[in-house]
Amino acid sequence: MPSVAPVRRTAARLAALLVAALALGVVTAPVSPAAAAGLLAAAPGDDEGGTPALRAQLDSASKGWLDARTALNRSVQRQQQLGAQLKTINAELGVRDAKVGEIAGVAYRTGRLGTAAALLGGGSPQGLMDRAATLQQVAAQEDRALRDLIDTRDQATRTQAALSAEIQEQRKQVAVMAKRKEQAERALEVANKKAATATSGGSGPGTSGANAKPAPRNADGSWPAESCSVNDPTPANGCITPRTLHALQQAKAAGFTRYVSCYRPSGSGEHPKGRACDFAAQKGGFGGVATGGDRTYGNNLAAYFVRNADPLAVLYVIWFKQIWLPSSGWKAYSGGNGDPSSDHTNHVHLSVY
């Protein structure tokens, strides 16, 4: 059995050092506000109030829903373009149809000019040449009118088929959105062990009228792929994606300037990928359950992200045991461990695409 003497000697030395420090006033001085804020501002642990499987499901569902909505919007725009194009083609088709009908009517009433009659109608050789040229010109005009009519009808048919295809595409994307919505809600129901219930059918907690500047998109309206490639300006250091930085900057520009921590080097979820930030409700950092003005601050911040979900590419927002999804709005989120961090009662969690 190891001797306890060394342990006792170490404890005695520590006690002596403590007494000496007390005597010198080293540890009796009050903690400075900056130091206190640093202690309070310790970032939450990896536990964001749910299992890695749940976060993966929510991430997949929200991304799928946003992708489907982008495709749906693109298809609706294409449908509108095709509709306008079809309207123009149909108007042109009416004109060409009338022209061909007029040619047919004249031929029916007067009889089509026969080649032999036109050439043998008498007259000088020069007259014969003129009549031959006239006959060729009339035939070319009639042929061109018929070709134009046929081409316009074919173009109308192709446009109508493309329009029908866009309608089918829209139905498919709506179905995908419904499926992704169901995926997210089912995952939450399993995690909560009870059916998740919507809180308020409209906006989330709090109000915020600020409008964020939209993050850059691809030409087709989709979100470009981004990596953890820019420096995290929060005390967490590390890296974040350009879209995460944009959301952070927009929130600060809107007046939400309290403590924020984004990057996390380990664990699951979006923090290690640089796609998430935790916004403390209290001025000094992450502390206990937010109350009074601190809770109002969190309410307004959560509402700001919901209001600007589309320009900021928001995947989901978690605040006070609730989660907002672009597909479903606010839902119960009770996967925490009873502490302020995992219950999200001391900070607003933001994940972006």
C-alpha positions in Angstrom: 0.0 0.0 0.0 1.5 3.4 -1.0 2.5 5.7 1.8 0.2 8.7 2.5 3.1 10.8 3.8 3.9 12.4 0.5 0.2 13.3 0.0 0.1 14.9 3.5 3.3 16.8 2.8 1.9 18.2 -0.5 -1.4 19.2 1.2 0.5 20.9 3.9 2.6 22.9 1.4 -0.6 23.9 -0.5 -2.2 25.0 2.7 0.9 27.1 3.6 0.9 28.7 0.2 -2.8 29.6 0.6 -2.2 31.1 4.0 0.7 33.2 2.6 -1.4 34.3 -0.3 -4.2 35.4 2.0 -1.8 37.2 4.2 -0.5 39.1 1.1 -4.0 39.9 -0.1 -3.4 38.1 -3.4 -6.7 36.1 -3.4 -8.8 38.4 -1.2 -9.0 41.1 -3.9 -12.4 41.3 -5.6 -12.6 39.6 -9.1 -12.6 42.3 -11.8 -15.7 42.6 -14.1 -13.6 41.4 -17.0 -12.5 38.3 -15.2 -16.0 37.6 -13.9 -17.3 37.9 -17.5 -14.6 35.5 -18.6 -15.7 32.9 -16.0 -19.4 33.4 -16.9 -18.7 33.2 -20.6 -17.5 29.7 -20.7 -19.1 28.1 -23.7 -21.7 25.4 -23.3 -20.5 21.8 -23.6 -21.0 19.6 -26.7 -24.5 18.6 -25.5 -26.8 20.8 -27.4 -29.9 19.1 -26.0 -30.2 16.1 -28.2 -28.3 13.1 -29.6 -26.0 13.3 -32.6 -28.5 11.2 -34.5 -31.2 13.7 -33.8 -29.0 16.6 -34.9 -28.1 14.7 -38.1 -31.8 14.1 -38.8 -32.7 17.7 -38.3 -29.7 18.8 -40.4 -30.7 16.5 -43.3 -34.4 17.4 -43.1 -33.8 21.1 -43.1 -31.3 21.0 -45.9 -33.5 18.8 -48.0 -36.5 21.1 -47.4 -34.5 24.2 -48.3 -33.1 22.5 -51.5 -36.6 21.5 -52.5 -38.0 24.9 -51.9 -35.2 26.4 -54.1 -36.0 24.0 -56.8 -39.7 24.7 -56.5 -39.1 28.5 -56.8 -36.9 27.9 -59.8 -39.6 25.8 -61.4 -42.3 28.3 -60.7 -40.2 31.0 -62.4 -39.6 28.7 -65.4 -43.4 28.0 -65.6 -44.1 31.7 -65.7 -41.6 32.2 -68.5 -43.0 29.3 -70.4 -46.5 30.6 -69.9 -45.6 34.0 -71.3 -43.8 32.4 -74.2 -46.8 30.1 -75.0 -49.1 33.1 -75.0 -46.8 34.9 -77.6 -46.6 31.7 -79.7 -50.4 31.2 -79.7 -50.9 34.8 -80.8 -48.4 34.2 -83.7 -50.1 30.9 -84.5 -53.4 32.7 -84.9 -51.9 35.1 -87.4 -50.2 32.4 -89.4 -53.3 30.2 -89.3 -55.4 33.1 -90.7 -52.8 33.7 -93.5 -52.8 30.1 -94.6 -56.6 30.1 -94.4 -56.7 33.2 -96.7 -54.5 31.5 -99.2 -56.6 28.4 -99.2 -59.8 30.5 -99.6 -58.4 32.4 -102.6 -57.4 29.1 -104.3 -60.8 27.7 -103.7 -62.7 30.6 -105.2 -60.5 31.4 -108.2 -58.8 28.0 -108.8 -55.1 27.5 -108.2 -53.0 29.0 -111.0 -51.9 26.1 -113.1 -48.3 25.9 -114.3 -49.3 25.2 -117.9 -52.0 27.8 -118.1 -49.6 30.4 -116.7 -46.9 29.6 -119.1 -49.0 29.1 -122.3 -51.2 32.1 -121.7 -49.7 33.8 -124.8 -47.6 36.9 -125.1 -44.0 37.6 -125.8 -41.1 35.5 -124.6 -40.3 38.2 -122.0 -43.9 37.9 -120.8 -43.4 34.2 -120.5 -40.4 34.7 -118.3 -42.3 37.2 -116.1 -45.2 34.8 -115.7 -42.8 32.0 -114.8 -41.1 34.2 -112.1 -44.5 35.2 -110.8 -45.6 31.6 -110.5 -42.4 30.7 -108.7 -42.8 33.6 -106.2 -46.4 32.7 -105.4 -45.5 29.1 -104.8 -42.6 30.1 -102.6 -44.9 32.4 -100.5 -47.5 29.8 -100.1 -44.8 27.2 -99.1 -43.2 29.6 -96.6 -46.6 30.4 -95.0 -47.3 26.7 -94.6 -43.8 26.0 -93.1 -44.1 28.9 -90.7 -47.5 27.6 -89.6 -46.2 24.1 -89.0 -43.1 25.4 -87.1 -45.2 27.6 -84.9 -47.5 24.8 -84.1 -44.5 22.5 -83.3 -43.1 25.3 -81.0 -46.4 25.6 -79.2 -46.5 21.9 -78.7 -43.0 21.8 -77.3 -43.6 24.7 -75.0 -46.8 23.2 -73.7 -45.0 19.9 -73.0 -42.2 21.9 -71.1 -44.9 23.7 -69.2 -46.5 20.4 -68.2 -43.1 19.1 -67.2 -42.5 22.1 -64.9 -45.9 21.5 -63.2 -44.9 17.9 -62.6 -41.5 19.1 -61.2 -43.4 21.4 -58.8 -45.6 18.6 -57.6 -42.4 16.5 -57.0 -40.7 19.2 -55.0 -43.8 19.9 -52.9 -43.9 16.2 -52.1 -40.2 16.3 -51.1 -40.8 19.3 -48.9 -43.7 17.4 -47.2 -41.5 14.4 -46.7 -38.6 16.4 -45.2 -41.1 18.1 -42.9 -42.4 14.8 -41.8 -38.8 13.6 -41.3 -37.9 16.5 -39.0 -41.1 16.2 -37.0 -40.9 12.5 -36.6 -37.3 12.8 -35.4 -38.4 15.3 -32.8 -41.3 13.2 -31.7 -39.0 10.3 -31.1 -36.5 12.5 -29.2 -39.2 14.1 -27.1 -40.9 10.7 -26.5 -44.2 12.5 -27.0 -45.8 14.2 -29.9 -44.2 17.5 -30.5 -46.8 20.3 -30.5 -46.5 23.6 -32.3 -46.3 26.6 -30.1 -47.8 29.5 -32.0 -48.8 28.9 -35.6 -47.0 32.0 -36.8 -43.9 33.8 -35.5 -41.7 32.6 -32.8 -41.1 34.1 -29.4 -40.5 37.8 -29.3 -40.5 40.3 -32.2 -37.8 41.8 -34.4 -38.4 44.1 -37.3 -34.8 44.2 -38.6 -34.1 42.8 -42.1 -30.8 41.1 -42.7 -28.8 41.5 -45.9 -29.1 38.2 -47.9 -26.1 35.9 -48.1 -24.7 35.2 -51.6 -26.4 32.5 -53.6 -25.7 30.6 -56.8 -27.3 31.9 -60.0 -30.1 29.4 -59.8 -30.9 30.4 -56.2 -29.3 27.5 -54.4 -26.7 27.8 -51.6 -23.1 27.3 -52.6 -21.1 24.7 -50.7 -18.9 26.2 -48.0 -16.2 24.9 -45.7 -14.9 26.1 -42.4 -12.6 28.5 -44.1 -12.7 31.9 -42.3 -11.5 32.9 -38.9 -14.0 32.7 -36.1 -14.1 36.3 -34.6 -15.6 35.1 -31.3 -13.5 34.0 -28.3 -14.0 30.4 -29.4 -11.4 31.1 -32.2 -11.1 28.3 -34.8 -12.9 28.6 -38.1 -16.4 29.2 -39.4 -18.1 29.2 -42.9 -18.5 32.5 -44.7 -22.3 32.2 -44.3 -22.0 31.7 -40.6 -19.9 34.8 -40.4 -22.4 36.7 -42.4 -25.2 35.7 -40.1 -23.1 36.6 -37.1 -22.3 40.0 -38.5 -25.9 40.7 -39.5 -27.1 39.9 -36.0 -24.6 42.2 -34.5 -25.6 45.0 -37.0 -29.2 44.5 -35.8 -28.1 45.2 -32.2 -27.6 41.8 -30.8 -24.1 42.3 -29.5 -23.9 40.2 -26.4 -21.4 37.3 -26.0 -21.3 34.7 -28.8 -19.3 31.5 -29.2 -19.3 29.7 -32.6 -16.5 27.2 -33.3 -16.1 24.0 -31.3 -13.2 21.7 -32.1 -14.9 18.4 -31.1 -18.3 16.8 -30.7 -21.2 16.4 -33.1 -23.5 18.9 -34.7 -22.6 22.0 -36.7 -20.2 23.7 -34.3 -17.1 21.7 -35.4 -18.1 22.3 -39.0 -18.2 26.1 -38.4 -21.9 26.3 -39.2 -23.3 27.1 -35.8 -23.1 29.8 -33.1 -24.4 30.1 -29.5 -25.6 33.6 -28.6 -25.7 34.2 -24.9 -28.8 35.8 -23.5 -27.0 37.4 -20.6 -24.6 40.4 -21.0 -21.7 38.6 -19.4 -22.0 35.3 -21.2 -23.5 31.9 -20.6 -24.9 31.6 -17.1 -28.1 30.3 -15.5 -31.6 30.4 -16.9 -32.4 33.7 -18.6 -35.1 35.8 -17.0 -36.5 39.3 -17.3 -34.7 41.4 -19.9 -32.2 38.6 -20.7 -35.1 36.3 -21.7 -36.6 39.2 -23.8 -33.2 39.6 -25.5 -33.2 35.9 -26.3 -36.8 36.0 -27.6 -36.0 38.9 -29.9 -32.8 37.3 -31.2 -34.6 34.1 -31.9 -37.4 36.0 -33.7 -34.8 37.9 -35.7 -33.3 34.7 -37.0 -36.7 33.3 -37.9 -37.8 36.5 -39.6 -34.5 36.4 -41.7 -34.3 32.6 -42.1 -34.4 32.8 -45.9 -31.7 35.5 -46.5 -29.5 33.9 -43.8 -29.9 30.3 -44.9 -31.1 29.2 -41.4 -31.3 25.5 -40.9 -32.8 25.7 -37.4 -32.9 27.9 -34.2 -33.1 26.5 -30.7 -34.2 28.6 -27.7 -35.9 27.8 -24.4 -36.7 24.1 -25.1 -38.1 24.9 -28.5 -36.7 24.5 -32.0 -37.7 26.4 -35.1 -37.5 24.5 -38.4 -38.0 26.1 -41.8 -40.4 23.3 -42.7 -42.5 23.3 -39.5 -42.1 26.4 -37.4 -41.7 26.2 -33.6 -41.8 22.7 -32.0 -41.1 21.3 -28.6 -37.4 20.4 -28.0 -37.1 18.6 -24.7 -33.9 16.6 -25.3 -31.9 18.5 -22.7 -30.5 17.3 -19.4 -32.1 19.9 -17.2 -29.2 22.3 -17.3 -29.4 25.8 -18.9 -27.0 24.9 -21.7 -28.6 21.7 -23.0 -32.1 23.1 -22.5 -31.1 26.3 -24.3 -32.5 28.5 -21.7 -29.3 30.6 -21.4 -28.4 30.9 -25.1 -29.9 30.9 -28.6 -28.4 28.3 -30.9 -28.2 29.1 -34.6 -27.4 26.6 -37.4 -27.0 27.7 -41.0 -26.9 25.8 -44.3 
